[in-house]
Amino acid sequence: MKLGDKLRSLRTVEGSLRGLGRSMTQQELAAAMKSEIGRGLSQAYLSQIENGARPHLTHTTRELLARFFRVYPGFLVDDPEGYTPGLQSELRAIDAKVDSWLFAGAEQFTADPVLQRALLTVAEHEDSRRAILLLAEILRTPDLAERLGEVLRPDNHQSGRRKGNGHAPPSTSLRN
């Protein structure tokens, strides 16, 4: 959403909150800001913002509008191209479905504790969707899975420590 659209939307909400039954006009907004917070913006300046002639606000203008409308100042900028607020909640819903699927899968594999632990580890990861996508990329890259398997194999470790980086070895082998 563009800055001008956000300002128009805020005027609509403010008009409704004030019982006007319509959007506040730019002139009403200018007057209300002056009387309620001690500083206002001209109707002409508000028009320029809404029409895109002023696509960027000064820090002072952003703070004044944010204080008047009681919104976070960062709201008063153009959203990035392609951004939709629903996209974030949609991704969270997908993550929840992936986690649920992984937990259900783990319950199915009690006879294979290594696989069960692996599924639970991915499900408990903060971004399990990304972890699965990373695994897919590893598998698509020729020989990468085999090379990683070699590096993580327990016999590549000496006295409880992995060669070269000092990390403890994984508790189970990737190949059982």
ChimeraX commands (.cxc) that place a marker at each C-alpha (Angstrom):
marker #1 position 0.00,0.00,0.00 radius 0.5
marker #1 position 1.31,3.43,-0.90 radius 0.5
marker #1 position 1.73,6.19,1.69 radius 0.5
marker #1 position -1.07,8.26,0.14 radius 0.5
marker #1 position -3.47,5.30,0.36 radius 0.5
marker #1 position -2.54,4.80,3.99 radius 0.5
marker #1 position -3.23,8.44,4.80 radius 0.5
marker #1 position -6.62,8.29,3.05 radius 0.5
marker #1 position -7.43,5.13,4.97 radius 0.5
marker #1 position -6.47,6.75,8.27 radius 0.5
marker #1 position -8.71,9.73,7.47 radius 0.5
marker #1 position -11.58,7.31,6.84 radius 0.5
marker #1 position -11.04,5.50,10.14 radius 0.5
marker #1 position -10.66,8.78,12.03 radius 0.5
marker #1 position -13.88,10.13,10.52 radius 0.5
marker #1 position -15.69,6.99,11.62 radius 0.5
marker #1 position -14.21,7.15,15.13 radius 0.5
marker #1 position -15.34,10.76,15.44 radius 0.5
marker #1 position -18.88,9.84,14.42 radius 0.5
marker #1 position -18.79,11.75,11.14 radius 0.5
marker #1 position -20.11,8.83,9.12 radius 0.5
marker #1 position -17.56,9.68,6.42 radius 0.5
marker #1 position -13.85,10.29,5.96 radius 0.5
marker #1 position -12.36,13.35,7.58 radius 0.5
marker #1 position -11.54,15.89,4.91 radius 0.5
marker #1 position -7.96,17.02,4.51 radius 0.5
marker #1 position -9.02,20.43,5.83 radius 0.5
marker #1 position -10.64,18.86,8.92 radius 0.5
marker #1 position -7.50,16.80,9.50 radius 0.5
marker #1 position -5.27,19.88,9.28 radius 0.5
marker #1 position -7.46,21.77,11.77 radius 0.5
marker #1 position -7.80,18.81,14.17 radius 0.5
marker #1 position -4.04,18.25,14.23 radius 0.5
marker #1 position -3.43,21.92,15.04 radius 0.5
marker #1 position -5.99,22.01,17.85 radius 0.5
marker #1 position -5.26,18.57,19.34 radius 0.5
marker #1 position -1.48,18.19,19.12 radius 0.5
marker #1 position -0.48,21.84,18.71 radius 0.5
marker #1 position 0.99,21.51,15.23 radius 0.5
marker #1 position -0.71,20.83,11.99 radius 0.5
marker #1 position -0.03,20.36,8.33 radius 0.5
marker #1 position -1.64,22.39,5.59 radius 0.5
marker #1 position -4.43,20.93,3.49 radius 0.5
marker #1 position -2.24,21.46,0.41 radius 0.5
marker #1 position 0.61,19.44,1.95 radius 0.5
marker #1 position -1.77,16.62,2.92 radius 0.5
marker #1 position -3.08,16.62,-0.65 radius 0.5
marker #1 position 0.46,16.34,-2.03 radius 0.5
marker #1 position 1.14,13.35,0.22 radius 0.5
marker #1 position -2.06,11.59,-0.81 radius 0.5
marker #1 position -1.55,12.27,-4.52 radius 0.5
marker #1 position 2.03,10.97,-4.47 radius 0.5
marker #1 position 3.66,14.35,-5.15 radius 0.5
marker #1 position 5.37,13.94,-1.76 radius 0.5
marker #1 position 6.19,10.22,-1.64 radius 0.5
marker #1 position 8.54,10.60,1.35 radius 0.5
marker #1 position 7.83,12.34,4.64 radius 0.5
marker #1 position 10.28,14.25,6.77 radius 0.5
marker #1 position 10.91,12.75,10.18 radius 0.5
marker #1 position 8.93,15.58,11.81 radius 0.5
marker #1 position 5.92,15.15,9.52 radius 0.5
marker #1 position 5.91,11.38,10.04 radius 0.5
marker #1 position 6.05,11.85,13.82 radius 0.5
marker #1 position 3.19,14.40,13.77 radius 0.5
marker #1 position 0.92,12.16,11.70 radius 0.5
marker #1 position 1.82,9.11,13.78 radius 0.5
marker #1 position 1.06,10.95,17.02 radius 0.5
marker #1 position -2.26,12.26,15.74 radius 0.5
marker #1 position -3.47,8.92,14.32 radius 0.5
marker #1 position -1.84,6.92,17.15 radius 0.5
marker #1 position 0.03,4.62,14.79 radius 0.5
marker #1 position 3.62,3.44,14.67 radius 0.5
marker #1 position 5.69,5.93,12.60 radius 0.5
marker #1 position 7.05,3.08,10.48 radius 0.5
marker #1 position 3.52,2.48,9.20 radius 0.5
marker #1 position 3.69,5.79,7.36 radius 0.5
marker #1 position 5.88,4.64,4.47 radius 0.5
marker #1 position 5.18,2.85,1.19 radius 0.5
marker #1 position 5.04,-0.93,1.59 radius 0.5
marker #1 position 7.62,-2.86,-0.45 radius 0.5
marker #1 position 6.56,-4.00,-3.91 radius 0.5
marker #1 position 4.54,-7.21,-3.68 radius 0.5
marker #1 position 4.03,-6.99,0.10 radius 0.5
marker #1 position 0.66,-8.05,1.41 radius 0.5
marker #1 position -0.11,-8.20,5.13 radius 0.5
marker #1 position -1.98,-11.46,4.55 radius 0.5
marker #1 position 1.17,-13.04,3.17 radius 0.5
marker #1 position 2.81,-13.12,6.62 radius 0.5
marker #1 position -0.18,-14.77,8.29 radius 0.5
marker #1 position -0.46,-17.16,5.35 radius 0.5
marker #1 position 3.18,-18.21,5.81 radius 0.5
marker #1 position 2.60,-18.71,9.55 radius 0.5
marker #1 position -0.39,-20.94,8.75 radius 0.5
marker #1 position 1.75,-22.97,6.33 radius 0.5
marker #1 position 4.48,-23.33,8.98 radius 0.5
marker #1 position 1.90,-24.59,11.48 radius 0.5
marker #1 position 0.62,-27.16,8.96 radius 0.5
marker #1 position 4.17,-28.33,8.21 radius 0.5
marker #1 position 4.92,-28.70,11.93 radius 0.5
marker #1 position 1.68,-30.62,12.48 radius 0.5
marker #1 position 2.49,-32.91,9.56 radius 0.5
marker #1 position 5.99,-33.56,10.92 radius 0.5
marker #1 position 4.74,-34.32,14.46 radius 0.5
marker #1 position 2.10,-36.69,13.04 radius 0.5
marker #1 position 4.76,-38.36,10.92 radius 0.5
marker #1 position 7.02,-38.78,13.94 radius 0.5
marker #1 position 4.21,-40.57,15.79 radius 0.5
marker #1 position 3.98,-43.05,12.91 radius 0.5
marker #1 position 7.64,-44.05,13.13 radius 0.5
marker #1 position 8.05,-45.28,16.71 radius 0.5
marker #1 position 9.71,-48.42,15.33 radius 0.5
marker #1 position 12.44,-46.26,13.77 radius 0.5
marker #1 position 13.64,-43.95,16.57 radius 0.5
marker #1 position 16.35,-42.35,14.41 radius 0.5
marker #1 position 13.80,-41.25,11.79 radius 0.5
marker #1 position 11.34,-40.24,14.51 radius 0.5
marker #1 position 14.01,-38.05,16.19 radius 0.5
marker #1 position 14.90,-36.49,12.82 radius 0.5
marker #1 position 11.26,-35.58,12.12 radius 0.5
marker #1 position 10.84,-34.11,15.60 radius 0.5
marker #1 position 14.06,-32.11,15.23 radius 0.5
marker #1 position 12.77,-30.53,12.02 radius 0.5
marker #1 position 9.31,-29.93,13.54 radius 0.5
marker #1 position 10.83,-28.19,16.55 radius 0.5
marker #1 position 13.09,-26.00,14.42 radius 0.5
marker #1 position 11.95,-22.34,14.47 radius 0.5
marker #1 position 11.49,-22.40,10.67 radius 0.5
marker #1 position 10.70,-26.00,9.75 radius 0.5
marker #1 position 9.46,-25.03,6.29 radius 0.5
marker #1 position 12.81,-23.46,5.49 radius 0.5
marker #1 position 14.63,-26.51,6.89 radius 0.5
marker #1 position 12.69,-28.81,4.55 radius 0.5
marker #1 position 13.35,-26.52,1.59 radius 0.5
marker #1 position 17.05,-26.55,2.47 radius 0.5
marker #1 position 17.02,-30.35,2.59 radius 0.5
marker #1 position 15.40,-30.40,-0.86 radius 0.5
marker #1 position 18.18,-28.17,-2.23 radius 0.5
marker #1 position 20.83,-30.40,-0.65 radius 0.5
marker #1 position 19.29,-33.45,-2.31 radius 0.5
marker #1 position 19.06,-31.66,-5.68 radius 0.5
marker #1 position 22.75,-30.73,-5.60 radius 0.5
marker #1 position 24.76,-33.62,-7.07 radius 0.5
marker #1 position 26.84,-35.48,-4.47 radius 0.5
marker #1 position 26.19,-32.93,-1.70 radius 0.5
marker #1 position 24.15,-35.32,0.48 radius 0.5
marker #1 position 26.90,-37.95,0.20 radius 0.5
marker #1 position 29.62,-35.41,1.05 radius 0.5
marker #1 position 27.66,-34.18,4.07 radius 0.5
marker #1 position 27.09,-37.78,5.14 radius 0.5
marker #1 position 30.83,-38.39,5.01 radius 0.5
marker #1 position 31.59,-35.30,7.07 radius 0.5
marker #1 position 28.97,-36.17,9.70 radius 0.5
marker #1 position 29.81,-39.91,9.94 radius 0.5
marker #1 position 30.81,-40.89,13.51 radius 0.5
marker #1 position 34.08,-42.51,12.39 radius 0.5
marker #1 position 35.25,-39.07,11.22 radius 0.5
marker #1 position 35.44,-38.02,14.88 radius 0.5
marker #1 position 38.29,-38.44,17.30 radius 0.5
marker #1 position 37.80,-38.81,21.03 radius 0.5
marker #1 position 34.31,-37.34,21.09 radius 0.5
marker #1 position 35.19,-34.33,18.95 radius 0.5
marker #1 position 34.76,-33.78,15.24 radius 0.5
marker #1 position 37.97,-33.29,13.32 radius 0.5
marker #1 position 38.65,-29.69,12.52 radius 0.5
marker #1 position 35.86,-27.75,14.23 radius 0.5
marker #1 position 35.68,-28.93,17.83 radius 0.5
marker #1 position 31.96,-29.75,17.81 radius 0.5
marker #1 position 30.71,-32.93,19.40 radius 0.5
marker #1 position 29.59,-35.60,16.92 radius 0.5
marker #1 position 25.92,-36.19,16.18 radius 0.5
marker #1 position 24.34,-38.85,18.40 radius 0.5
marker #1 position 23.40,-41.12,15.50 radius 0.5
marker #1 position 24.69,-41.91,12.08 radius 0.5
marker #1 position 22.89,-40.63,9.00 radius 0.5
marker #1 position 23.11,-44.15,7.56 radius 0.5
marker #1 position 21.61,-46.95,9.60 radius 0.5
marker link #1:1,2 radius 0.2
marker link #1:2,3 radius 0.2
marker link #1:3,4 radius 0.2
marker link #1:4,5 radius 0.2
marker link #1:5,6 radius 0.2
marker link #1:6,7 radius 0.2
marker link #1:7,8 radius 0.2
marker link #1:8,9 radius 0.2
marker link #1:9,10 radius 0.2
marker link #1:10,11 radius 0.2
marker link #1:11,12 radius 0.2
marker link #1:12,13 radius 0.2
marker link #1:13,14 radius 0.2
marker link #1:14,15 radius 0.2
marker link #1:15,16 radius 0.2
marker link #1:16,17 radius 0.2
marker link #1:17,18 radius 0.2
marker link #1:18,19 radius 0.2
marker link #1:19,20 radius 0.2
marker link #1:20,21 radius 0.2
marker link #1:21,22 radius 0.2
marker link #1:22,23 radius 0.2
marker link #1:23,24 radius 0.2
marker link #1:24,25 radius 0.2
marker link #1:25,26 radius 0.2
marker link #1:26,27 radius 0.2
marker link #1:27,28 radius 0.2
marker link #1:28,29 radius 0.2
marker link #1:29,30 radius 0.2
marker link #1:30,31 radius 0.2
marker link #1:31,32 radius 0.2
marker link #1:32,33 radius 0.2
marker link #1:33,34 radius 0.2
marker link #1:34,35 radius 0.2
marker link #1:35,36 radius 0.2
marker link #1:36,37 radius 0.2
marker link #1:37,38 radius 0.2
marker link #1:38,39 radius 0.2
marker link #1:39,40 radius 0.2
marker link #1:40,41 radius 0.2
marker link #1:41,42 radius 0.2
marker link #1:42,43 radius 0.2
marker link #1:43,44 radius 0.2
marker link #1:44,45 radius 0.2
marker link #1:45,46 radius 0.2
marker link #1:46,47 radius 0.2
marker link #1:47,48 radius 0.2
marker link #1:48,49 radius 0.2
marker link #1:49,50 radius 0.2
marker link #1:50,51 radius 0.2
marker link #1:51,52 radius 0.2
marker link #1:52,53 radius 0.2
marker link #1:53,54 radius 0.2
marker link #1:54,55 radius 0.2
marker link #1:55,56 radius 0.2
marker link #1:56,57 radius 0.2
marker link #1:57,58 radius 0.2
marker link #1:58,59 radius 0.2
marker link #1:59,60 radius 0.2
marker link #1:60,61 radius 0.2
marker link #1:61,62 radius 0.2
marker link #1:62,63 radius 0.2
marker link #1:63,64 radius 0.2
marker link #1:64,65 radius 0.2
marker link #1:65,66 radius 0.2
marker link #1:66,67 radius 0.2
marker link #1:67,68 radius 0.2
marker link #1:68,69 radius 0.2
marker link #1:69,70 radius 0.2
marker link #1:70,71 radius 0.2
marker link #1:71,72 radius 0.2
marker link #1:72,73 radius 0.2
marker link #1:73,74 radius 0.2
marker link #1:74,75 radius 0.2
marker link #1:75,76 radius 0.2
marker link #1:76,77 radius 0.2
marker link #1:77,78 radius 0.2
marker link #1:78,79 radius 0.2
marker link #1:79,80 radius 0.2
marker link #1:80,81 radius 0.2
marker link #1:81,82 radius 0.2
marker link #1:82,83 radius 0.2
marker link #1:83,84 radius 0.2
marker link #1:84,85 radius 0.2
marker link #1:85,86 radius 0.2
marker link #1:86,87 radius 0.2
marker link #1:87,88 radius 0.2
marker link #1:88,89 radius 0.2
marker link #1:89,90 radius 0.2
marker link #1:90,91 radius 0.2
marker link #1:91,92 radius 0.2
marker link #1:92,93 radius 0.2
marker link #1:93,94 radius 0.2
marker link #1:94,95 radius 0.2
marker link #1:95,96 radius 0.2
marker link #1:96,97 radius 0.2
marker link #1:97,98 radius 0.2
marker link #1:98,99 radius 0.2
marker link #1:99,100 radius 0.2
marker link #1:100,101 radius 0.2
marker link #1:101,102 radius 0.2
marker link #1:102,103 radius 0.2
marker link #1:103,104 radius 0.2
marker link #1:104,105 radius 0.2
marker link #1:105,106 radius 0.2
marker link #1:106,107 radius 0.2
marker link #1:107,108 radius 0.2
marker link #1:108,109 radius 0.2
marker link #1:109,110 radius 0.2
marker link #1:110,111 radius 0.2
marker link #1:111,112 radius 0.2
marker link #1:112,113 radius 0.2
marker link #1:113,114 radius 0.2
marker link #1:114,115 radius 0.2
marker link #1:115,116 radius 0.2
marker link #1:116,117 radius 0.2
marker link #1:117,118 radius 0.2
marker link #1:118,119 radius 0.2
marker link #1:119,120 radius 0.2
marker link #1:120,121 radius 0.2
marker link #1:121,122 radius 0.2
marker link #1:122,123 radius 0.2
marker link #1:123,124 radius 0.2
marker link #1:124,125 radius 0.2
marker link #1:125,126 radius 0.2
marker link #1:126,127 radius 0.2
marker link #1:127,128 radius 0.2
marker link #1:128,129 radius 0.2
marker link #1:129,130 radius 0.2
marker link #1:130,131 radius 0.2
marker link #1:131,132 radius 0.2
marker link #1:132,133 radius 0.2
marker link #1:133,134 radius 0.2
marker link #1:134,135 radius 0.2
marker link #1:135,136 radius 0.2
marker link #1:136,137 radius 0.2
marker link #1:137,138 radius 0.2
marker link #1:138,139 radius 0.2
marker link #1:139,140 radius 0.2
marker link #1:140,141 radius 0.2
marker link #1:141,142 radius 0.2
marker link #1:142,143 radius 0.2
marker link #1:143,144 radius 0.2
marker link #1:144,145 radius 0.2
marker link #1:145,146 radius 0.2
marker link #1:146,147 radius 0.2
marker link #1:147,148 radius 0.2
marker link #1:148,149 radius 0.2
marker link #1:149,150 radius 0.2
marker link #1:150,151 radius 0.2
marker link #1:151,152 radius 0.2
marker link #1:152,153 radius 0.2
marker link #1:153,154 radius 0.2
marker link #1:154,155 radius 0.2
marker link #1:155,156 radius 0.2
marker link #1:156,157 radius 0.2
marker link #1:157,158 radius 0.2
marker link #1:158,159 radius 0.2
marker link #1:159,160 radius 0.2
marker link #1:160,161 radius 0.2
marker link #1:161,162 radius 0.2
marker link #1:162,163 radius 0.2
marker link #1:163,164 radius 0.2
marker link #1:164,165 radius 0.2
marker link #1:165,166 radius 0.2
marker link #1:166,167 radius 0.2
marker link #1:167,168 radius 0.2
marker link #1:168,169 radius 0.2
marker link #1:169,170 radius 0.2
marker link #1:170,171 radius 0.2
marker link #1:171,172 radius 0.2
marker link #1:172,173 radius 0.2
marker link #1:173,174 radius 0.2
marker link #1:174,175 radius 0.2
marker link #1:175,176 radius 0.2
view
